Amino acid sequence: MTADQWTVLLAAILGGALRVGVPFLFVSLGECLTEKSGRINLGLEGVLVLSAMAAFAGAWASGSPWVGVLAGACAGGLLATLHGLLCALPRVSDIAVGIALMLLGTGLAFYLGKPLIQPQAAQLPALALGAWSEVPAVRQALQINPLLPLGVGLAVAMGWALARTRAGLLVRLAGDSADAARALGYPVAGARIAATALGGCIAGLGGASLTLFYPGSWNEGISSGQGLIAVALVIFARWSPLRCVGAALIFGGAGAIGPALQSVGIGWGYHLFNTVPYALTLLILVVTCRPGRAVPGQPGELTSAYSTSSSSH
């Protein structure tokens, strides 16, 4: 390829990473917070789809994309709160509840969102960070989702809060040793419900970014499994909010390889390159999730969350 084609290709991958990575960022941050409390939420796929539909509906009905963002966060928080409350019941499995709520969330979104497939809703305005460049591909690549700076700031704030605040330390204690938290008189179930609910609100922002920026419309296949991929992404980030930023950009860039190649006229293997994020997810799970082996950074209570019944009781 020529130098100009390489510039276009690299700019397209960078732009794709910044666009596609935003939903990954918010969903992984939400799951990171949830898992830090000792609970796993496999229902985040349902949270993502339902919040995407709610965000689009809110923006379409109000004419404001920011109202849509708020609606998406609220919808994600409500479904995640239901997950937290159900998992607080005796002899209830986090895994089973997550799968059930994934089906509930996607089913509700598909049913309620049918009238929204054709209409157009107000979109979030892009942040034009590429005005300094004379290359159109670079300017296009640096049309940034305004939620991206919010996500990066949220990752920094979450990392600080988990390390420095009383509430953050309580969440980490509930995730590392529920018995120790109870012995000190802390409400483990309450901490996990709050962390799961707030994690759902954060993941809901990822759903809003899907329908209000890129791809910017509502349809039933909009998430492409990003909610489930987020579980592997959190493992890859070693349960660190700051590492979730880099991991989201890597996954976003992986998903952008196919369209980037097509932008420079390379059409062969387009659909094969679209499978890269899923192959990367499988590779991470195979390498890290082995019986009897703890992943560095993993909250101690997650072992029981992945096995039998929930340990939040």
N, C-alpha and C positions, 0 to 999 in steps of 0.2 A: 504494500500500500504506500501511497505518497505521504509526505509529511502532513499535508492538509487533512487527508483521510484519518491519519493517526490522531490528529488534534480533535477532529469531529468525534471519533470513536471514544477517546478518553473523556471528552466533555460529556458525551451521551451517557457513559457509565457513571460519571460523577453526578450528573443531573438525575439519573435514574436512582442512584443510591440515596440522594437527598429527598427525592419524592417518594419512592417505594419504601424507604426506611422509616418514614414517620409513623405509619401505623404499627410497624414492628416495635418502634421505640416505646410508644405509649402502652401497648399491650404487654411488652416485656417488663416495663416498670410496674404496671399493675400486678402482674404475676409475681414479680420479685418481692413486692411488699407483702402479698398474700403468703408466699412461701416462707418469708422471713418469720412469720408468726406461727409456722408449723402446719400450714394447711396448703393443699394443692387444689387448684381450681381448673379442672379440665373443661369447665363450661365457658371458658373465655371465648371460644369460637361463637357460641350463642350470644354472649355479651357483645362481641364485635359486630355481628350481623344486626342484632336488634338496635344497637346504638347508631349504626350507620343509617338504618331506616328511620329512626326517630330524629336524627340530625337533619336528614333530608326533608322529612315532613315538617319539622320546625322551621327550617329556612324557607320552604315553599309556602307555608301558611303565613309566616310573618313578614317575609321579604328581607329578613336579616340573616346572614350566615352565622352571626355570633349567637343569635337566639337558637339556631340549629345546633351549634356547638354545645350550648348549655343543655339542650334537650338530649343530645347524645350522651353527655356525661351523666345526666339524671337517669336515663334508661339503663345505662350500664351499671350504675350504682344500685338501682332497684333490683335487677336480676342477681347481682352479686350478693346483695344483702339477703335475698332469699336463699342463696347457696349457703351463706354463713349461718343463718338461722336453722336450716335443715341439718347441717353438719354438727350443730351443737346438741342435737337430740341423741339419746343413748343408742348405741349399736347401729350407727349410720356411717356408711363408708363415703369418704370424700370423693373417691373415684366414681362410684355409682351415681352419687348426686350430681357430680359435674357432668357426666355423660347425659343424664336425664335433662339437666337444665340447658345443655348445649342443644338438644333436640327441641326443647320448649322454646328457647330463644330464637332459633332459626325458623321454627314453625310459625311463631307469632309474627316474626318479621316478614316472612313470605306471605302470610295471610293478610296482615294489615297493610303491607306495602304494595299490594297489587295495583291500586289506583295510582301509584307514584312512579310507575315504570316509564311512562311517556312524558310527564311534565318536567320542566326545568326549574331548578331552585337557584336562589342567589348563591354565588360561590365566594369563597374566601379570597381576598385580594392578595396577589403574589407580592413578595418582597423582591424588588429588582436589585440584586447585588452584583450584576455583571455589566453595569453600564460603563465601567472602565475599559472593557474589552471591545475591540473592533471586529472580533470574530462572532458572527451570528450564533454559531453553535454554543459558544461559551456563554453568551448573554442568555440564550434559552436555557442552558443547563443551570444557571444561577438564578432562575425564577423560583424563589424559595417559598415553601409553605410557611405562612406566618405562625403556625403551631409548632414549627421545628424549634425556634428559640425558646418557646415555652417548655417544650419537652426537655431540652438540654438544661434549662434552669431548674426544672422539676427534678431531674436526676441529681443535680448538685445539691439541691435542698433536701432531697430524700436521703442521700448519703450522709449529709451533715446531721439530719434529724435522727437517723438510726444510730449514729455514733455518739451524739452529744446531748440528746434530750431525754428526759425521763420517759416520755411516751415511747420513743424509739427503743430505749433500752428494755422497756417492758415487752415490746413486740419481739425483740431478739431473744429475751429470756423465755417467752412463751414458745418460741420456735426451737430453742436449743434444749430446754428442759422444763416441761410442763410441771413436773413434780416439784422442782425447785421454786418455780413461780408460785405454786399453791402454798408451799411451805412458808413463803414470805408473805402470804396473804393477798396475792395479786389475782384478779379475776381473769383466768386464762381464756375462758369461753368469750368473755366480753372483748378482750383484746383481739382475739381472732376474728370475731364478727366485724369489729371496727376496721381491722386491716383488710379483710376481704371486701367490705363495702367500699372503702376508699380505693382499693385496687380496681374494683369494677368501674368506679367513676373515672379513674385515670385511663383504663382501657377504653372507656367510652369515647374519650377524646380521639383515640385511634380510629374508631368507627366513624366519627365525624369527619376526620381528614380524608377518609375514603370517598365519601359522597359529596363533600363540599370543596375538595381541591383536586385530588387525583385518585381515581379517574374522573371524579366529579359528576357522577350520576348514580341512580339507584337501580340495581338489578339483583336478581337472586343469587348470582354467583360471584358477588363482588369481593368477598373476603379471601377466597381461594385457600382456605385452611390456615390463614395467618394466626388465628387464635391458638390453634394447636401447635404451630411451629414455635410460638412464643415460649412454650414450656421448655423446648430444647434450647432456645436462645438464652433463657435464664441460666440453664446449666452451663452453657458455653461461657456466659459472663460470670460464672462462679458466684451468683447471688449478689453481685455488686451493682448498684444503680449506675455508677459512672461507667462501668464496663458495658452496661446495656446499651449505652450510646454507640460505642464502637461496634458492638455486635450487631445492632440494628442497621448500621451503615453497611457492614459487610454483607448481611443478608439482603439488604436493599440493592446493593451493587451486584450481587449474584443474580437477583431477579431481573436486573437491567441489562445483562449481557446480551440476551437474544435481541431485544429491540435495538440496542446500540449497534450490533453487527448489521442488522437490517438497514439502519440509517446510513451505512456506508456501502450498501449494495451487496452485502453478503447474506444471501437468503437461505443457504443450505444449513441444516441443523437447527433451524429457528426454534422448533418445538422441543428439540432435545435440550437446548440451552435454557428453555423455560423450566426444565425440571431441576436445575441446579440448586435452588433453595431447598427442595424436598430431599435431594440427595445429600446435601450438607446436613440437614436435620437428621437423617438416618445415620450418617457417619458419626455425628456427635453422640447420638444415643448409644450406638454400638461401642464406641470407644470409652464412654464415661460410665454408662449404667451397667455395671457388672454385679452379680450377686455377691453379697458379703463385702463389697468394696465401697467405702464412703468417698464421695467426690469432695475435693478440697473446697471449703466454704459452705458446704451443705448444712442447713439447720438440722440439728440432731433428731427432731421429732418427725422429719419427713420420711424417715425409714418406715415408721408405723403407718404413715399416711398412704404410702405406696403399697402396703401389704394388706392388712386385714381391715379392722374398723378404725374409725377416726379416733385420734388420741386426745381429743379436745374435751373429753368429759371428765 
